[in-house]
Amino acid sequence: MGGGVAEVTARSGLATVVREVSPEAAERSRSGIERSLGRALDRGKIDEAAHQAILDNLTFTTELADLSDCDLVVEAVVESFDLKAAIFSELDSVVTSSDAILATNTSSIPIIDIAMATGRPDHVVGLHFFNPAPVMALVEVIPSVRTAPEVTGQVTAFATDVLGKTVVAAKDRAGFVVNMLLVPYLLGAMRMFEDGHATAEDIDTGMTLGAGHPMGPLTLSDLIGLDTMLLVGETLQAEYGDPAYAPPALLRRMVAAGHLGRKTGKGFYDYS
């Protein structure tokens, strides 16, 4: 997801620093963006000049300190509160401008919990992109009870006027708007498959042809990542206590087995 967000900002003409945890991860991120831009070039969506200009907007690093002079930092690590809180605590000491905005791309974790890991919770906000970020038109903007109104306004204007996205304004409740509705639907499809109601293919076909969805729930879960689905389900279950948010046993076993969906080559479907 982080590479997709970086591509969106670079395509919008912004100097974009991509920080990864290792040189190998940075190279994977660079390669993924280059492949995406190559497809856009082949399809005529951008020309050669734009292609090169976007690449020139991108810098890759493994040092968090290289984000020190950024006006906006968007965190997009895995859906782990402990990891996000640790990163925001470090960003708080690294990013020098008191006006800089620290945004999290979390899909479910309450923004206030992340914001309180910093000394500037008034400048922390949720900015949730959807996968794949260069294609999906929507972002959710989620202020916490400590986010300054002007920060919410700046991030909303940035997403709409600079990035060209459509913004949904969400309250700071786990799952926000989209995942509060989407996750129980996806988990319900997993339970249907687990209980033997239908095959994965028939469940997905039922929702694509019967409900007009562009992608079936199990295919979508594989795209999101089953590890992410597990973490999001646990966060929503902890917030609301609703059994519909409880991750099914099958999901836990698949994650334990390393069958995480498309990114590992196997999930509800085999991508090898």
C-alpha positions in Angstrom: 0.0 0.0 0.0 2.8 2.4 0.8 4.2 2.2 -2.7 0.8 2.9 -4.1 0.4 6.0 -2.0 3.8 7.2 -3.0 2.9 6.7 -6.6 -0.2 8.8 -6.1 1.7 11.7 -4.6 4.5 11.5 -7.2 2.0 11.5 -10.0 0.5 14.6 -8.5 3.8 16.5 -8.9 5.0 16.2 -5.3 8.6 15.4 -4.2 8.0 12.1 -2.4 10.4 10.3 0.0 9.7 6.6 0.4 11.1 5.2 3.6 11.4 1.4 3.8 12.9 -0.8 6.5 15.7 -2.3 4.4 17.4 -1.8 1.0 15.7 -4.9 -0.3 12.3 -3.5 0.7 13.1 -0.2 -0.9 14.1 -1.9 -4.1 10.8 -3.9 -4.1 8.9 -0.7 -3.6 10.8 1.0 -6.4 10.2 -1.9 -8.7 6.5 -2.1 -7.9 6.0 1.6 -8.7 8.1 1.3 -11.9 5.9 -1.6 -13.1 2.7 0.3 -12.3 4.0 3.3 -14.2 5.1 1.1 -17.1 1.6 -0.2 -17.4 0.2 3.3 -17.4 2.7 4.2 -20.1 1.9 1.2 -22.3 -1.9 2.0 -22.0 -1.4 5.6 -23.0 -2.5 7.0 -19.7 0.8 8.9 -19.3 3.4 9.9 -21.9 7.2 9.5 -21.7 7.8 12.9 -20.3 5.2 12.4 -17.5 6.6 8.9 -16.8 10.1 10.3 -16.3 8.9 13.3 -14.2 7.0 11.0 -11.8 10.1 8.8 -11.4 12.2 12.0 -10.7 9.8 12.9 -7.9 10.6 9.7 -6.0 13.4 9.2 -3.5 13.9 6.0 -1.6 15.6 5.6 1.8 15.9 3.4 4.8 16.5 6.3 7.2 13.5 7.8 9.0 15.6 10.9 9.5 15.3 11.6 5.8 11.6 12.6 6.5 12.7 15.4 8.8 11.7 18.3 6.5 8.5 16.8 5.1 5.3 18.8 5.4 3.2 15.6 5.3 4.1 12.1 6.4 1.8 9.2 5.6 2.5 6.0 7.5 1.4 2.8 5.8 2.9 -0.1 7.7 1.0 -3.3 8.6 -2.1 -3.0 10.7 -0.4 -3.3 14.1 -1.0 -0.7 16.8 2.3 -1.3 18.6 4.3 -0.8 15.4 2.3 2.3 14.3 2.6 3.8 17.8 6.4 3.2 17.8 6.8 4.8 14.4 4.7 7.9 15.3 6.7 8.3 18.5 9.9 8.3 16.4 8.4 10.6 13.8 7.5 13.1 16.5 11.2 13.5 17.3 12.4 13.4 13.7 10.0 15.7 11.8 11.2 19.2 12.6 8.3 21.5 11.5 5.6 22.0 14.2 3.2 22.6 11.3 3.9 19.2 9.7 1.0 16.8 9.5 1.5 13.2 10.5 -1.1 10.9 8.9 -1.8 7.3 9.3 -3.2 5.0 6.6 -4.7 2.6 9.2 -7.8 0.9 8.0 -9.3 0.2 11.5 -7.2 1.4 14.5 -8.6 4.4 16.3 -6.7 7.5 15.4 -6.5 8.9 18.9 -4.6 5.8 20.1 -1.9 6.5 17.5 -1.9 10.2 18.0 -1.2 10.0 21.7 2.1 8.3 21.0 3.2 11.8 19.9 3.5 15.2 21.6 1.5 16.7 18.8 -1.9 14.9 18.6 -3.5 18.0 17.2 -1.4 17.4 14.0 -2.2 13.7 13.7 -5.0 12.5 11.4 -6.3 9.4 9.6 -5.8 9.4 5.8 -7.0 6.0 4.6 -6.4 5.1 1.0 -7.8 2.0 -0.7 -5.9 -0.7 -2.6 -4.7 -0.1 -5.3 -4.2 3.5 -4.3 -3.4 4.8 -7.8 -6.7 3.4 -9.1 -9.2 3.7 -6.2 -10.8 7.1 -6.2 -11.8 7.2 -2.5 -10.0 8.2 0.7 -11.3 8.4 4.2 -10.2 11.4 6.3 -10.5 10.7 10.0 -9.8 13.3 12.7 -9.5 12.3 16.3 -11.0 14.3 19.1 -7.5 16.0 19.4 -7.0 16.8 15.7 -7.1 20.5 15.0 -10.0 21.5 12.7 -7.5 23.3 10.4 -5.5 20.1 10.0 -8.6 18.2 9.0 -9.4 20.9 6.5 -5.8 20.9 5.1 -5.8 17.2 4.6 -9.2 17.1 3.0 -8.2 19.9 0.6 -5.0 18.1 -0.2 -6.7 14.8 -0.9 -9.3 16.4 -3.2 -7.5 19.4 -4.8 -4.0 17.9 -5.1 -4.5 14.2 -5.3 -7.8 14.3 -7.1 -9.5 11.9 -4.7 -13.1 11.8 -3.4 -13.1 12.2 0.4 -15.4 10.5 2.9 -15.4 12.2 6.3 -15.4 9.6 9.0 -15.7 9.6 12.8 -12.8 8.1 14.8 -14.4 4.7 15.4 -12.7 1.4 14.6 -13.2 0.6 10.9 -14.4 4.1 10.1 -17.0 4.0 7.3 -15.9 1.5 4.7 -14.4 -1.3 6.8 -17.1 -1.1 9.4 -19.5 -2.2 6.6 -17.1 -4.3 4.5 -15.3 -6.5 7.1 -18.3 -8.4 8.4 -19.3 -9.1 4.9 -15.9 -10.5 4.0 -15.7 -12.5 7.3 -19.2 -13.8 6.6 -18.1 -15.2 3.3 -15.2 -16.9 5.0 -17.5 -18.6 7.4 -19.7 -19.7 4.6 -16.7 -21.3 2.9 -15.5 -22.8 6.2 -18.9 -24.3 7.0 -19.1 -25.8 3.5 -22.1 -23.8 2.2 -20.5 -23.3 -1.2 -17.1 -23.3 -2.9 -15.0 -20.2 -3.0 -15.7 -19.8 -6.7 -19.5 -20.0 -6.2 -19.5 -17.6 -3.3 -17.5 -15.1 -5.3 -19.7 -15.7 -8.5 -22.8 -15.2 -6.4 -21.7 -11.8 -5.3 -20.3 -10.6 -8.7 -23.2 -11.8 -10.8 -26.0 -11.7 -8.2 -25.1 -8.5 -6.4 -23.2 -6.6 -9.0 -19.9 -6.5 -7.1 -16.8 -6.0 -9.2 -14.9 -8.6 -7.1 -16.1 -11.5 -4.9 -15.5 -11.4 -1.2 -12.9 -14.2 -1.1 -11.0 -12.8 -4.1 -11.0 -9.3 -2.4 -9.8 -10.8 0.9 -6.9 -12.4 -0.9 -6.1 -9.0 -2.5 -6.3 -7.2 0.8 -4.1 -9.8 2.6 -5.4 -12.4 5.0 -3.0 -11.2 7.7 -4.5 -7.7 7.4 -8.0 -9.1 7.5 -7.2 -10.9 10.7 -5.8 -7.8 12.4 -8.6 -5.6 11.2 -11.2 -8.1 12.4 -9.5 -8.3 15.8 -9.5 -4.5 16.1 -13.2 -4.2 15.2 -14.2 -7.1 17.5 -12.3 -5.4 20.4 -14.1 -2.1 19.8 -17.7 -3.3 19.2 -17.9 -6.8 20.7 -20.1 -7.9 17.8 -19.7 -11.6 16.8 -19.9 -10.5 13.1 -16.4 -9.0 13.5 -14.8 -12.1 15.1 -12.2 -13.6 12.7 -13.2 -17.2 11.9 -10.9 -20.1 12.9 -10.1 -20.8 9.3 -8.7 -17.3 8.8 -6.4 -17.8 11.8 -5.2 -21.1 10.5 -4.5 -19.8 7.1 -2.5 -16.8 8.5 -0.6 -19.2 10.7 0.3 -21.3 7.7 1.6 -18.3 5.8 -1.3 -18.4 3.3 -1.9 -14.7 3.1 -3.4 -14.3 -0.3 -1.9 -12.9 -3.5 1.2 -11.6 -1.9 2.3 -15.1 -0.8 0.8 -16.9 -3.9 -1.8 -18.8 -1.9 -5.0 -17.8 0.0 -8.5 -18.8 -0.8 -7.1 -19.2 -4.3 -3.8 -20.4 -5.7 -1.8 -17.7 -7.5 1.3 -19.7 -8.2 
